Amino acid sequence: MPGGTSKTAEYVALFRAIESSRPEEERLFSDPYADCFLDGKLKLGARLARNRIGRRLVCSYVDRNWPGSRPSVSVRTRLIDDAVRSAIADGAIQMAILGAGYDTRAHRLGADPALKVFELDQPPTQERKKARLLAQTGSLQENVTYVPFDLLDEGVGKPLEMAGFKRGTPSVCVWEGVLSYLTPEAVDQTIEWVTSACASGSRLVFTYIDVALLERGGSSQPPWSAQVARVGEPFRFGLDPDTLDDFLGTRGLRKCWDVSTAEAIRDEPLITGRSDAPDFYRVAEAEVTADR
Ligand SMILES: C[S@@+](CC[C@H](N)C(=O)[O-])C[C@H]1O[C@@H](n2cnc3c(N)ncnc32)[C@H](O)[C@@H]1O
């Protein structure tokens, strides 16, 4: 990615477009905007997937080349949608989407103008997203503020707060598909900002890869690792699920739940390719504690 737009964010948008094309009673969610972020072969794939036979072909091509990644993205999207909905129902009035890529929750779940949404990403991906949404919908949603920032730089809180994020307010922060690209220092500074800026009881929903994957030798890693590295976004950070409670606890967070996408998708018999969903890819939710 260096200097360019995120390719992994486009792959995620493709997987969401495919899931959205499934019949209403079968799909895990509907993201009607996902398609507008795609070009070339990815756009063609999404178009083909709109009918049953085309979808079968596209899924089998994608699943052969990226085993497990499509169903894993679909189930993580659904888990995080549900977590965001319940955080809003429980009183969150701000949402920060960190490394937002082509996440469209602000449009799909946060269209209530009373919910303030802050989307943070590196400038090239964010600019591309804004241009595509503008072309698709004719205007950008007023309750969404775009905050260009690189999480590897110091001072994540300042641009968010200058953009209007209110400290001490019940909030939900989404950090999906991002931690694995950061350094331990960048992960710590982001968590530190979340726990200091958000009211106690605020939620952080995030995905991470099991650090055991990074500790395996290159050739014994699954195809995903090489694929994301090839597009300039190598996995470099992971967490140990066995010590996640402690990791979060010492940083002012209490773990609410933590599940691998393989476990989460076992209950979704209609999702093809689910037997390849990885154990190493995990989704978790934590709550900001009062005693920090
Ligand atoms: C796999 S995509 C996930 C996008 C989005 N969260 C989603 O799930 O649809 C990874 C995202 O993280 C962003 N990202 C990676 N490194 C980043 C950094 N250092 N600072 C800010 N954003 C970053 C990329 O630009 C990209 O949008």
The ligand as a MOL file (V3000), in Angstrom:
LIG
                    3D

  0  0  0     0  0            999 V3000
M  V30 BEGIN CTAB
M  V30 COUNTS 27 29 0 0 0
M  V30 BEGIN ATOM
M  V30 1 C -8.2770 -4.7160 5.6600 0
M  V30 2 S -8.6830 -3.0310 5.5280 0 CHG=1
M  V30 3 C -10.0870 -2.9730 6.6100 0
M  V30 4 C -10.9240 -1.7660 6.3460 0
M  V30 5 C -12.1690 -1.6440 7.2040 0
M  V30 6 N -11.8780 -1.5190 8.5990 0
M  V30 7 C -13.1150 -2.7790 6.9460 0
M  V30 8 O -13.1400 -3.7480 7.7210 0
M  V30 9 O -13.8090 -2.7060 5.9360 0 CHG=-1
M  V30 10 C -7.4120 -2.2540 6.4780 0
M  V30 11 C -7.6310 -0.7550 6.6570 0
M  V30 12 O -6.6990 -0.2670 7.6320 0
M  V30 13 C -6.1820 0.9420 7.1740 0
M  V30 14 N -4.8560 1.1150 7.7690 0
M  V30 15 C -3.8030 0.2530 7.6960 0
M  V30 16 N -2.7370 0.8000 8.3140 0
M  V30 17 C -3.1530 2.0100 8.7770 0
M  V30 18 C -2.5060 3.0480 9.4880 0
M  V30 19 N -1.2190 2.9570 9.8070 0
M  V30 20 N -3.2080 4.1530 9.8040 0
M  V30 21 C -4.5190 4.2730 9.4630 0
M  V30 22 N -5.1910 3.3200 8.7920 0
M  V30 23 C -4.5060 2.2010 8.4450 0
M  V30 24 C -6.0900 0.7740 5.6590 0
M  V30 25 O -5.9770 2.0190 4.9810 0
M  V30 26 C -7.3920 0.0410 5.3790 0
M  V30 27 O -8.4390 0.9400 5.1640 0
M  V30 END ATOM
M  V30 BEGIN BOND
M  V30 1 1 1 2
M  V30 2 1 2 3
M  V30 3 1 2 10
M  V30 4 1 3 4
M  V30 5 1 4 5
M  V30 6 1 5 6
M  V30 7 1 5 7
M  V30 8 2 7 8
M  V30 9 1 7 9
M  V30 10 1 10 11
M  V30 11 1 11 12
M  V30 12 1 11 26
M  V30 13 1 12 13
M  V30 14 1 13 14
M  V30 15 1 13 24
M  V30 16 1 14 15
M  V30 17 1 14 23
M  V30 18 2 15 16
M  V30 19 1 16 17
M  V30 20 1 17 18
M  V30 21 2 17 23
M  V30 22 1 18 19
M  V30 23 2 18 20
M  V30 24 1 20 21
M  V30 25 2 21 22
M  V30 26 1 22 23
M  V30 27 1 24 25
M  V30 28 1 24 26
M  V30 29 1 26 27
M  V30 END BOND
M  V30 END CTAB
M  END
